[in-house]
Amino acid sequence: MNQRSPRFGDMIIRNISRREHLRYPWFDLKDKYIGLVREIERIETSRAVVFVEWTNGEAPPDYDGKYGYSSTNVHNLYREFDIVRDGIAL
């Protein structure tokens, strides 16, 4: 398992990228959404879905609580997702 792969209890910080803001103007570049990984559901041996509990109760515009985020996206999209584990940003 790669170090940046999300794990239960990790803090996820969802940043809005410039690309998203240009495509969806209602996404504010200043917005940061902070949450904790509350569940990881394995779909296949190499794929998983990450479900996040958002700290302020407000989820990012692209998050759907029914489907979560692909763990591959959280792992690969460095500009959009920050992962903090044991107080250290990965």
Biotite code that builds the C-alpha atoms (Angstrom):
import biotite.structure as struc

atoms = struc.array([
    struc.Atom([0.000, 0.000, 0.000], chain_id="A", res_id=1, res_name="MET", atom_name="CA", element="C"),
    struc.Atom([1.362, 3.403, -0.965], chain_id="A", res_id=2, res_name="ASN", atom_name="CA", element="C"),
    struc.Atom([1.944, 5.989, 1.763], chain_id="A", res_id=3, res_name="GLN", atom_name="CA", element="C"),
    struc.Atom([-0.555, 8.412, 0.175], chain_id="A", res_id=4, res_name="ARG", atom_name="CA", element="C"),
    struc.Atom([-3.336, 5.848, -0.043], chain_id="A", res_id=5, res_name="SER", atom_name="CA", element="C"),
    struc.Atom([-6.116, 6.994, 2.306], chain_id="A", res_id=6, res_name="PRO", atom_name="CA", element="C"),
    struc.Atom([-6.630, 5.062, 5.542], chain_id="A", res_id=7, res_name="ARG", atom_name="CA", element="C"),
    struc.Atom([-9.318, 5.062, 8.188], chain_id="A", res_id=8, res_name="PHE", atom_name="CA", element="C"),
    struc.Atom([-8.943, 8.131, 10.425], chain_id="A", res_id=9, res_name="GLY", atom_name="CA", element="C"),
    struc.Atom([-6.861, 10.194, 7.979], chain_id="A", res_id=10, res_name="ASP", atom_name="CA", element="C"),
    struc.Atom([-7.695, 13.874, 7.679], chain_id="A", res_id=11, res_name="MET", atom_name="CA", element="C"),
    struc.Atom([-8.651, 14.819, 4.128], chain_id="A", res_id=12, res_name="ILE", atom_name="CA", element="C"),
    struc.Atom([-8.443, 18.437, 3.012], chain_id="A", res_id=13, res_name="ILE", atom_name="CA", element="C"),
    struc.Atom([-10.294, 19.023, -0.244], chain_id="A", res_id=14, res_name="ARG", atom_name="CA", element="C"),
    struc.Atom([-8.931, 22.045, -2.130], chain_id="A", res_id=15, res_name="ASN", atom_name="CA", element="C"),
    struc.Atom([-10.714, 23.616, -5.073], chain_id="A", res_id=16, res_name="ILE", atom_name="CA", element="C"),
    struc.Atom([-8.380, 23.743, -8.068], chain_id="A", res_id=17, res_name="SER", atom_name="CA", element="C"),
    struc.Atom([-8.205, 26.574, -10.584], chain_id="A", res_id=18, res_name="ARG", atom_name="CA", element="C"),
    struc.Atom([-9.345, 24.150, -13.296], chain_id="A", res_id=19, res_name="ARG", atom_name="CA", element="C"),
    struc.Atom([-12.489, 23.317, -11.325], chain_id="A", res_id=20, res_name="GLU", atom_name="CA", element="C"),
    struc.Atom([-13.160, 26.976, -10.585], chain_id="A", res_id=21, res_name="HIS", atom_name="CA", element="C"),
    struc.Atom([-12.935, 27.874, -14.283], chain_id="A", res_id=22, res_name="LEU", atom_name="CA", element="C"),
    struc.Atom([-15.252, 25.044, -15.227], chain_id="A", res_id=23, res_name="ARG", atom_name="CA", element="C"),
    struc.Atom([-17.662, 25.542, -12.297], chain_id="A", res_id=24, res_name="TYR", atom_name="CA", element="C"),
    struc.Atom([-17.570, 29.203, -11.226], chain_id="A", res_id=25, res_name="PRO", atom_name="CA", element="C"),
    struc.Atom([-19.598, 28.496, -8.068], chain_id="A", res_id=26, res_name="TRP", atom_name="CA", element="C"),
    struc.Atom([-16.602, 26.494, -6.733], chain_id="A", res_id=27, res_name="PHE", atom_name="CA", element="C"),
    struc.Atom([-14.723, 29.122, -4.735], chain_id="A", res_id=28, res_name="ASP", atom_name="CA", element="C"),
    struc.Atom([-10.925, 28.888, -4.893], chain_id="A", res_id=29, res_name="LEU", atom_name="CA", element="C"),
    struc.Atom([-10.698, 29.912, -1.231], chain_id="A", res_id=30, res_name="LYS", atom_name="CA", element="C"),
    struc.Atom([-12.838, 27.026, -0.060], chain_id="A", res_id=31, res_name="ASP", atom_name="CA", element="C"),
    struc.Atom([-11.182, 24.176, 1.802], chain_id="A", res_id=32, res_name="LYS", atom_name="CA", element="C"),
    struc.Atom([-13.248, 21.297, 3.064], chain_id="A", res_id=33, res_name="TYR", atom_name="CA", element="C"),
    struc.Atom([-11.850, 19.289, 5.964], chain_id="A", res_id=34, res_name="ILE", atom_name="CA", element="C"),
    struc.Atom([-13.007, 15.827, 6.926], chain_id="A", res_id=35, res_name="GLY", atom_name="CA", element="C"),
    struc.Atom([-12.004, 12.480, 8.377], chain_id="A", res_id=36, res_name="LEU", atom_name="CA", element="C"),
    struc.Atom([-12.041, 9.153, 6.556], chain_id="A", res_id=37, res_name="VAL", atom_name="CA", element="C"),
    struc.Atom([-14.828, 7.221, 8.269], chain_id="A", res_id=38, res_name="ARG", atom_name="CA", element="C"),
    struc.Atom([-15.068, 4.191, 5.983], chain_id="A", res_id=39, res_name="GLU", atom_name="CA", element="C"),
    struc.Atom([-13.182, 2.537, 3.152], chain_id="A", res_id=40, res_name="ILE", atom_name="CA", element="C"),
    struc.Atom([-15.136, 0.084, 1.040], chain_id="A", res_id=41, res_name="GLU", atom_name="CA", element="C"),
    struc.Atom([-13.203, -2.319, -1.185], chain_id="A", res_id=42, res_name="ARG", atom_name="CA", element="C"),
    struc.Atom([-14.821, -2.792, -4.585], chain_id="A", res_id=43, res_name="ILE", atom_name="CA", element="C"),
    struc.Atom([-12.174, -4.996, -6.147], chain_id="A", res_id=44, res_name="GLU", atom_name="CA", element="C"),
    struc.Atom([-8.777, -6.128, -4.971], chain_id="A", res_id=45, res_name="THR", atom_name="CA", element="C"),
    struc.Atom([-7.137, -2.940, -6.241], chain_id="A", res_id=46, res_name="SER", atom_name="CA", element="C"),
    struc.Atom([-10.031, -0.451, -6.025], chain_id="A", res_id=47, res_name="ARG", atom_name="CA", element="C"),
    struc.Atom([-11.723, 1.189, -3.073], chain_id="A", res_id=48, res_name="ALA", atom_name="CA", element="C"),
    struc.Atom([-14.169, 3.956, -2.240], chain_id="A", res_id=49, res_name="VAL", atom_name="CA", element="C"),
    struc.Atom([-13.447, 6.435, 0.560], chain_id="A", res_id=50, res_name="VAL", atom_name="CA", element="C"),
    struc.Atom([-16.276, 7.893, 2.633], chain_id="A", res_id=51, res_name="PHE", atom_name="CA", element="C"),
    struc.Atom([-15.564, 11.101, 4.530], chain_id="A", res_id=52, res_name="VAL", atom_name="CA", element="C"),
    struc.Atom([-17.251, 12.714, 7.532], chain_id="A", res_id=53, res_name="GLU", atom_name="CA", element="C"),
    struc.Atom([-16.941, 16.468, 6.942], chain_id="A", res_id=54, res_name="TRP", atom_name="CA", element="C"),
    struc.Atom([-16.070, 18.497, 10.032], chain_id="A", res_id=55, res_name="THR", atom_name="CA", element="C"),
    struc.Atom([-18.358, 21.475, 9.455], chain_id="A", res_id=56, res_name="ASN", atom_name="CA", element="C"),
    struc.Atom([-21.207, 19.366, 8.104], chain_id="A", res_id=57, res_name="GLY", atom_name="CA", element="C"),
    struc.Atom([-20.799, 20.848, 4.641], chain_id="A", res_id=58, res_name="GLU", atom_name="CA", element="C"),
    struc.Atom([-19.404, 18.554, 1.957], chain_id="A", res_id=59, res_name="ALA", atom_name="CA", element="C"),
    struc.Atom([-17.572, 19.780, -1.157], chain_id="A", res_id=60, res_name="PRO", atom_name="CA", element="C"),
    struc.Atom([-19.821, 20.376, -4.168], chain_id="A", res_id=61, res_name="PRO", atom_name="CA", element="C"),
    struc.Atom([-18.522, 17.255, -5.939], chain_id="A", res_id=62, res_name="ASP", atom_name="CA", element="C"),
    struc.Atom([-18.895, 14.850, -2.984], chain_id="A", res_id=63, res_name="TYR", atom_name="CA", element="C"),
    struc.Atom([-21.853, 12.496, -2.826], chain_id="A", res_id=64, res_name="ASP", atom_name="CA", element="C"),
    struc.Atom([-22.228, 10.661, 0.480], chain_id="A", res_id=65, res_name="GLY", atom_name="CA", element="C"),
    struc.Atom([-23.744, 7.666, -1.289], chain_id="A", res_id=66, res_name="LYS", atom_name="CA", element="C"),
    struc.Atom([-20.746, 7.147, -3.608], chain_id="A", res_id=67, res_name="TYR", atom_name="CA", element="C"),
    struc.Atom([-17.822, 8.772, -1.741], chain_id="A", res_id=68, res_name="GLY", atom_name="CA", element="C"),
    struc.Atom([-14.523, 9.408, -3.515], chain_id="A", res_id=69, res_name="TYR", atom_name="CA", element="C"),
    struc.Atom([-12.416, 6.927, -5.414], chain_id="A", res_id=70, res_name="SER", atom_name="CA", element="C"),
    struc.Atom([-9.330, 6.162, -3.340], chain_id="A", res_id=71, res_name="SER", atom_name="CA", element="C"),
    struc.Atom([-7.306, 6.382, -6.565], chain_id="A", res_id=72, res_name="THR", atom_name="CA", element="C"),
    struc.Atom([-8.413, 9.993, -7.057], chain_id="A", res_id=73, res_name="ASN", atom_name="CA", element="C"),
    struc.Atom([-7.588, 10.908, -3.462], chain_id="A", res_id=74, res_name="VAL", atom_name="CA", element="C"),
    struc.Atom([-4.180, 9.295, -3.930], chain_id="A", res_id=75, res_name="HIS", atom_name="CA", element="C"),
    struc.Atom([-3.319, 10.835, -7.330], chain_id="A", res_id=76, res_name="ASN", atom_name="CA", element="C"),
    struc.Atom([-4.853, 14.333, -7.282], chain_id="A", res_id=77, res_name="LEU", atom_name="CA", element="C"),
    struc.Atom([-2.223, 16.155, -5.220], chain_id="A", res_id=78, res_name="TYR", atom_name="CA", element="C"),
    struc.Atom([-3.623, 19.632, -5.935], chain_id="A", res_id=79, res_name="ARG", atom_name="CA", element="C"),
    struc.Atom([-7.135, 18.718, -4.912], chain_id="A", res_id=80, res_name="GLU", atom_name="CA", element="C"),
    struc.Atom([-6.564, 16.423, -1.920], chain_id="A", res_id=81, res_name="PHE", atom_name="CA", element="C"),
    struc.Atom([-4.211, 16.844, 1.017], chain_id="A", res_id=82, res_name="ASP", atom_name="CA", element="C"),
    struc.Atom([-3.881, 13.862, 3.337], chain_id="A", res_id=83, res_name="ILE", atom_name="CA", element="C"),
    struc.Atom([-2.778, 14.281, 6.938], chain_id="A", res_id=84, res_name="VAL", atom_name="CA", element="C"),
    struc.Atom([-1.873, 11.199, 8.967], chain_id="A", res_id=85, res_name="ARG", atom_name="CA", element="C"),
    struc.Atom([-0.629, 11.336, 12.558], chain_id="A", res_id=86, res_name="ASP", atom_name="CA", element="C"),
    struc.Atom([-0.174, 15.111, 12.223], chain_id="A", res_id=87, res_name="GLY", atom_name="CA", element="C"),
    struc.Atom([2.063, 14.818, 9.136], chain_id="A", res_id=88, res_name="ILE", atom_name="CA", element="C"),
    struc.Atom([0.996, 15.970, 5.658], chain_id="A", res_id=89, res_name="ALA", atom_name="CA", element="C"),
    struc.Atom([1.662, 13.246, 3.106], chain_id="A", res_id=90, res_name="LEU", atom_name="CA", element="C"),
])
